[in-house]
Amino acid sequence: MDKNQIELGKPLPEWSIESIFGDDVPLVQDYIGKPLLILIFGLGCPGCLGRAIPYANRVVFENGDRINVVGIHNNFEDIDLKKEHFQKAKDEFYIRFPFFTDKDNDTTFLKYGAGGTPHWILTDENGNVVYSIFGSDPNNALLRLDLKIGEVLDI
């Protein structure tokens, strides 16, 4: 059975995420009104740490409040990560966007049809999915994301 519920042009299904730092867990609908870039990542993923997180930070830095960026930490390796691990990563990688953990390690990962980590999902300002791509290759996934983000931001 395919669990992927992502359909281009359709509303982003609600995620199942949990707080790491005790902050409120947002709903997908909280981000209606601006495009939303979701990064599904893992702290054990070299491509996430070396390319995806810095890319997401750059999107936040370059676009200010014109786009929302949210991270969902996926833990399909089922490694017992504590709040301290996340805080260390947040500090070490200067993570500029809110991030949460995936419920039961992979609920949203499966629901959103992620191909692995990192996986990206982009919605328009109405919450409709406009793009979904796996990877962090600067000449493939990240280049394509740049183009799609430019389209949704009309730049």
Residue frames relative to the residue before (quaternion, step in Angstrom):
aa qw qx qy qz dx dy dz
M 1.0000 0.0000 0.0000 0.0000 0.00 0.00 0.00
D 0.3365 -0.7323 0.5602 0.1914 3.58 -0.84 1.01
K 0.2525 -0.7984 0.5331 0.1208 3.56 -0.68 1.11
N 0.4608 0.7049 -0.4382 0.3144 3.58 1.27 -0.23
Q 0.0918 -0.8119 0.5763 0.0170 3.57 -0.73 1.11
I 0.4743 0.6666 -0.4378 0.3728 3.58 1.30 0.22
E 0.0448 0.7699 -0.6350 0.0455 3.56 -0.95 0.97
L 0.4698 -0.6708 0.4945 0.2912 3.56 -0.80 1.01
G 0.8027 0.2634 -0.2199 0.4877 3.54 -0.98 0.93
K 0.6677 0.4573 -0.2902 0.5107 3.58 1.29 -0.12
P 0.6402 -0.5321 0.3759 0.4071 3.60 -1.19 0.43
L 0.5234 -0.6165 0.4936 0.3201 3.54 -1.15 0.73
P 0.4179 -0.6995 0.5105 0.2747 3.61 -0.76 0.95
E 0.6036 -0.5606 0.4195 0.3813 3.56 -1.17 0.56
W 0.3686 -0.7280 0.5380 0.2112 3.56 -1.02 0.82
S 0.2901 -0.6997 0.6154 0.2179 3.55 -1.37 0.14
I 0.1975 0.7930 -0.5404 0.2004 3.53 0.01 1.34
E 0.2434 -0.7648 0.5841 0.1209 3.53 -1.27 0.49
S 0.5536 -0.6261 0.4471 0.3188 3.52 -1.16 0.68
I 0.3074 -0.7227 0.5905 0.1857 3.53 -1.20 0.67
F 0.8118 0.2997 -0.0997 0.4911 3.53 0.84 -1.09
G 0.6324 -0.5691 0.3260 0.4123 3.58 1.24 0.30
D 0.5044 0.6400 -0.4380 0.3798 3.59 1.25 0.10
D 0.6529 -0.5147 0.3785 0.4069 3.55 -1.27 0.34
V 0.3770 -0.6989 0.5613 0.2333 3.54 -1.09 0.74
P 0.3216 -0.7704 0.5167 0.1897 3.58 -0.60 1.11
L 0.3898 -0.6510 0.5888 0.2784 3.50 -1.37 0.28
V 0.6483 -0.5000 0.3929 0.4188 3.57 -1.20 0.43
Q 0.6664 0.5312 -0.3056 0.4246 3.59 0.90 -0.93
D 0.5469 0.6157 -0.3973 0.4049 3.62 1.20 -0.36
Y 0.7114 0.4562 -0.2441 0.4756 3.58 1.21 -0.46
I 0.3933 0.6923 -0.5000 0.3405 3.58 1.26 0.21
G 0.6628 0.4810 -0.3710 0.4379 3.56 -0.97 0.89
K 0.7607 0.1076 -0.0818 0.6349 3.56 1.30 -0.41
P 0.5741 -0.5458 0.4545 0.4073 3.56 -1.17 0.41
L 0.1958 -0.7697 0.6007 0.0915 3.55 -1.20 0.62
L 0.1217 -0.7561 0.6403 0.0590 3.54 -0.95 0.98
I 0.1222 -0.7850 0.6063 0.0360 3.56 -0.74 1.12
L 0.1303 -0.7544 0.6403 0.0624 3.52 -1.00 0.95
I 0.1345 -0.7427 0.6523 0.0698 3.55 -0.72 1.13
F 0.0904 0.8265 -0.5368 0.1434 3.56 -0.46 1.23
G 0.2070 -0.7506 0.6074 0.1576 3.53 -1.35 0.09
L 0.5058 -0.6616 0.4612 0.3061 3.57 -1.00 0.77
G 0.6661 0.4791 -0.3058 0.4828 3.59 1.23 -0.27
C 0.5757 0.6003 -0.3486 0.4321 3.57 1.33 0.10
P 0.3820 -0.7528 0.4845 0.2295 3.64 -0.45 1.14
G 0.6521 0.5133 -0.3180 0.4585 3.60 1.00 -0.76
C 0.6126 0.5400 -0.3386 0.4675 3.57 1.15 -0.63
L 0.7197 0.4511 -0.2492 0.4652 3.54 0.82 -1.03
G 0.7540 0.4370 -0.2200 0.4383 3.57 0.88 -0.92
R 0.8204 0.1964 -0.0849 0.5302 3.59 1.07 -0.67
A 0.7120 0.4885 -0.2907 0.4121 3.61 0.74 -0.98
I 0.6800 0.4683 -0.3031 0.4759 3.61 0.79 -0.92
P 0.6551 0.4820 -0.3402 0.4720 3.65 0.86 -0.75
Y 0.6231 0.5290 -0.3431 0.4628 3.62 1.02 -0.71
A 0.6642 0.4937 -0.3077 0.4696 3.60 0.86 -0.94
N 0.6181 0.5311 -0.3358 0.4723 3.60 1.04 -0.74
R 0.6525 0.5138 -0.3112 0.4620 3.59 0.99 -0.84
V 0.6162 0.5347 -0.3478 0.4621 3.60 1.01 -0.77
V 0.6479 0.5044 -0.3142 0.4765 3.59 0.95 -0.87
F 0.6905 0.5003 -0.2817 0.4400 3.57 0.80 -1.02
E 0.7440 0.4375 -0.2313 0.4490 3.58 0.83 -1.00
N 0.7818 0.3597 -0.1723 0.4793 3.59 1.08 -0.65
G 0.3465 -0.7835 0.4720 0.2082 3.57 1.26 0.07
D 0.8012 -0.2817 0.2135 0.4829 3.53 -0.84 -0.97
R 0.4432 0.6986 -0.4585 0.3245 3.62 1.19 0.40
I 0.7781 0.1596 -0.0921 0.6005 3.60 1.26 -0.33
N 0.3214 -0.7092 0.5892 0.2157 3.55 -1.15 0.64
V 0.1015 -0.7632 0.6352 0.0607 3.55 -1.12 0.72
V 0.0051 0.7863 -0.6161 0.0465 3.56 -0.88 1.00
G 0.2288 -0.7616 0.5920 0.1310 3.55 -1.05 0.83
I 0.1130 -0.7499 0.6477 0.0733 3.53 -1.17 0.72
H 0.2541 -0.7773 0.5602 0.1322 3.54 -0.48 1.22
N 0.1753 -0.7758 0.6036 0.0549 3.50 -0.77 1.15
N 0.0957 -0.8140 0.5728 0.0123 3.54 -0.87 0.91
F 0.0893 0.8341 -0.5399 0.0698 3.57 0.71 1.03
E 0.5651 0.5655 -0.3998 0.4484 3.60 1.27 -0.12
D 0.3091 -0.7908 0.4661 0.2487 3.57 1.37 -0.26
I 0.2783 0.7364 -0.5499 0.2791 3.55 0.91 1.01
D 0.4266 -0.7163 0.4940 0.2465 3.56 -0.88 0.94
L 0.0081 -0.8130 0.5800 -0.0508 3.57 -0.10 1.32
K 0.2685 -0.7622 0.5751 0.1276 3.53 -0.94 0.95
K 0.7098 -0.4386 0.3386 0.4348 3.55 -1.30 0.28
E 0.6271 0.5597 -0.3351 0.4256 3.60 1.00 -0.80
H 0.6151 0.5432 -0.3423 0.4576 3.61 1.05 -0.73
F 0.6785 0.4852 -0.2829 0.4736 3.55 0.95 -0.91
Q 0.6450 0.5147 -0.3276 0.4602 3.58 0.98 -0.80
K 0.6331 0.5243 -0.3304 0.4639 3.58 1.00 -0.80
A 0.6596 0.4950 -0.3032 0.4775 3.60 0.94 -0.87
K 0.6260 0.5426 -0.3333 0.4501 3.59 0.97 -0.86
D 0.6939 0.4614 -0.2655 0.4850 3.58 0.95 -0.90
E 0.6972 0.5010 -0.2762 0.4321 3.58 0.82 -1.03
F 0.7774 0.3136 -0.1618 0.5207 3.59 0.98 -0.84
Y 0.4065 -0.7516 0.4444 0.2690 3.60 1.30 0.27
I 0.1163 0.8333 -0.5320 0.0952 3.57 0.98 0.85
R 0.2089 -0.8271 0.5204 0.0376 3.54 -0.57 1.30
F 0.6942 0.4324 -0.2602 0.5132 3.60 1.24 0.03
P 0.5453 -0.6015 0.4487 0.3734 3.60 -1.11 0.52
F 0.0074 0.7958 -0.6055 -0.0084 3.54 -1.08 0.68
F 0.2020 -0.7747 0.5983 0.0347 3.47 -1.22 0.77
T 0.4566 -0.6479 0.5097 0.3346 3.58 -1.25 0.07
D 0.5126 -0.6245 0.5045 0.3044 3.50 -1.24 0.60
K 0.5042 -0.6584 0.4681 0.3053 3.57 -0.88 0.94
D 0.8449 0.0325 -0.0808 0.5278 3.57 -0.94 0.98
N 0.6687 -0.5586 0.2519 0.4211 3.55 1.14 0.85
D 0.8614 0.0354 0.0213 0.5062 3.65 0.89 -0.72
T 0.3025 0.7906 -0.4954 0.1950 3.62 1.18 0.29
T 0.7249 0.4095 -0.2400 0.4993 3.59 0.77 -1.03
F 0.5592 0.6048 -0.3649 0.4340 3.57 1.12 -0.74
L 0.7131 0.4325 -0.2472 0.4933 3.59 0.84 -0.98
K 0.6480 0.5380 -0.3130 0.4389 3.57 0.94 -0.93
Y 0.7417 0.3908 -0.2080 0.5038 3.57 1.05 -0.81
G 0.4754 -0.7231 0.4128 0.2842 3.59 1.24 0.27
A 0.1889 0.8125 -0.5299 0.1527 3.57 1.07 0.69
G 0.3892 -0.7392 0.5122 0.1994 3.54 -1.03 0.88
G 0.7220 -0.2282 0.1869 0.6259 3.55 1.34 -0.09
T 0.4756 -0.6253 0.4948 0.3714 3.54 -1.17 -0.49
P 0.5613 -0.2407 -0.7915 0.0238 1.50 -1.89 1.64
H 0.1231 -0.7470 0.6472 0.0890 3.51 -1.25 0.56
W 0.2077 -0.7953 0.5663 0.0604 3.54 -0.98 0.95
I 0.0261 -0.7539 0.6559 0.0294 3.54 -1.15 0.72
L 0.1066 -0.7918 0.6010 0.0229 3.55 -0.90 1.00
T 0.1033 -0.7762 0.6190 0.0596 3.55 -0.96 0.91
D 0.4822 -0.6143 0.5241 0.3398 3.54 -1.29 0.30
E 0.7360 -0.4280 0.2876 0.4386 3.57 -1.30 -0.01
N 0.6624 0.4891 -0.3056 0.4781 3.61 1.23 -0.29
G 0.5664 -0.6277 0.3694 0.3857 3.58 1.28 0.05
N 0.5005 0.6389 -0.4359 0.3891 3.58 1.24 0.27
V 0.4860 -0.6689 0.4840 0.2866 3.55 -0.97 0.89
V 0.1019 -0.8031 0.5857 0.0408 3.56 -0.80 1.04
Y 0.8146 0.0250 0.0034 0.5794 3.59 1.16 -0.40
S 0.0156 0.7571 -0.6526 0.0268 3.53 -1.20 0.71
I 0.1579 0.7980 -0.5615 0.1517 3.58 -0.65 1.09
F 0.3363 -0.7155 0.5852 0.1801 3.52 -1.18 0.77
G 0.6990 0.5154 -0.3527 0.3485 3.55 -1.12 0.66
S 0.2294 -0.7671 0.5837 0.1348 3.50 -1.38 0.17
D 0.3328 0.7362 -0.5192 0.2788 3.58 1.19 0.42
P 0.4452 -0.7236 0.4534 0.2696 3.61 -0.64 1.08
N 0.7177 0.4321 -0.2547 0.4831 3.61 1.10 -0.56
N 0.7143 0.3555 -0.2535 0.5470 3.57 1.24 0.15
A 0.8218 0.2580 -0.1538 0.4843 3.61 -0.13 -1.27
L 0.7226 0.4474 -0.2736 0.4504 3.60 0.76 -0.96
L 0.6134 0.5286 -0.3426 0.4763 3.57 1.08 -0.64
R 0.6569 0.5034 -0.3015 0.4734 3.56 0.96 -0.87
L 0.6340 0.5238 -0.3275 0.4652 3.58 1.03 -0.80
D 0.6078 0.5546 -0.3501 0.4476 3.59 0.97 -0.82
L 0.6745 0.4974 -0.2905 0.4618 3.56 0.89 -0.95
K 0.6822 0.4846 -0.2888 0.4650 3.60 0.89 -0.92
I 0.6328 0.5127 -0.3346 0.4741 3.59 1.01 -0.79
G 0.6245 0.5372 -0.3264 0.4636 3.57 1.02 -0.79
E 0.6489 0.5174 -0.3136 0.4614 3.58 1.01 -0.78
V 0.7183 0.4390 -0.2776 0.4628 3.60 0.79 -0.94
L 0.6940 0.4282 -0.2784 0.5075 3.59 1.16 -0.51
D 0.3504 -0.7689 0.4615 0.2702 3.56 1.36 -0.10
I 0.4519 0.6575 -0.4751 0.3712 3.55 0.86 1.08
